Each structure stands twice: as structure tokens, then as C-alpha cells.
Amino acid sequence: MSYDIGTKIRELRKNRGITLQYVANQTGFSAALISQIENNNITPPIATLARLSEFFDVKIGYFFEDEALARYEVVRADKGYTTNNPHFIYKSLVGDKLNKHLKAFSITLSPEDYHYRLPDNGRDKFLFVKTASVTVEVVGESIELTGGDSIYLDATATCQVCTAEKSAQFVVVLCL
């Protein structure tokens, strides 16, 4: 039986928006080794998979699951990938299901005046403001949004979100 472990590892890394070098630094492996694993050039030993599963916060069995059987995935409030940045907190709202067609995450901006640029992946985007108010700058136009407001952006629109008030939270959905 053949498992596509490399693709699963690549998807985990890309879904979190992290680089090969970051994974290498955090796990103690070389970026070259991670790349070889992702490209299925080598099959990693169980000890390597154990360290990678710990880093990506998945069970080691995840690498051996049949993706075709997974029709849905629940991410509980206390789970999911979160990263803290001095200016914002990023929390993934979708799990590690492979072959998904969208990415959703929550952003909490710090109280100081800060700008968050939505990823420009050449696809449509959707932003929903949960709390406070933000200014969305779309192609040179400033649009004020408050809690409960949303905006849909086509693939050609670039967008930056800023807040000068208290902490603001919003949800972003990107088509992949």
C-alpha cells in the first residue's frame, strides 16, 4: 500500500503559510530533507514522522489516512493552528483536510494602529468583521466596516485592513 505522505506534509505547511526553512528550524531537520519528503523522493522513518506530526499538531496516523473517506472536518474552538505576531493573532478556522478549495482564518489586530494586508493569491476573497470597526483599503478607496459588516473582493482587488481603535477581529475566507 502506498501513502502520499509528502503531499500531506506539503499541504500542512502551505495551509499554515510557513516556509520549508521555518519547519526545518522548528523540527531540527534540514530544509533539504523536508523538501525531499514533500516531493516523495524519500520515505521518512517513523521517528521523523513523529516529530513532524508533533510540530503540525496532527496524529501520526493522519499520514496514513485515506483522504477520500474524509467528507468533513470539525475544528473545535480550542484547536486549530494559531500564531502570534506582535501586531496580530492568526487562527486557522479550517483543519488540515487535503484538497480543500478554500482557506478560512480569524485575525485579531492589536489595538495600536496596524495594517494587515490580505494575501494576494489571485483568487476571490471574503472578509467578515466580527468586532470593532476597521478601514478596508481596496484599490485606493477606503471603506469603513463595523461588526457584522462584510466585503467580497474579486481576484483583481488588493486589500489592506487597518484599525486605530481597540482590538478588532475579522474572518477572512480565501478561494484556493
C-alpha positions, 0 to 999 in steps of 0.5 A: 500500500502506498501513502502520499505522505509528502503531499500531506506534509506539503499541504500542512505547511502551505495551509499554515503559510510557513516556509520549508526553512521555518519547519526545518528550524522548528523540527531540527531537520534540514530544509533539504530533507523536508523538501525531499519528503514533500516531493516523495523522493524519500520515505521518512522513518517513523521517528521523523514522522513523529516529530513532524506530526508533533510540530503540525499538531496532527496524529501520526496516523493522519499520514496514513489516512485515506483522504477520500473517506474524509467528507468533513472536518470539525475544528473545535474552538480550542484547536486549530493552528494559531500564531502570534505576531506582535501586531496580530493573532492568526487562527486557522478556522479550517483543519488540515483536510487535503484538497480543500478549495478554500482557506478560512482564518480569524485575525485579531489586530492589536489595538495600536494602529496596524495594517494587515494586508490580505494575501494576494493569491489571485483568487476571490476573497471574503472578509467578515468583521466580527468586532470593532470597526476597521478601514478596508483599503481596496484599490485606493478607496477606503471603506469603513466596516463595523461588526457584522459588516462584510466585503467580497473582493474579486481576484483583481482587488488588493486589500489592506485592513487597518484599525486605530481603535481597540482590538478588532477581529475579522474572518477572512475566507480565501478561494484556493 
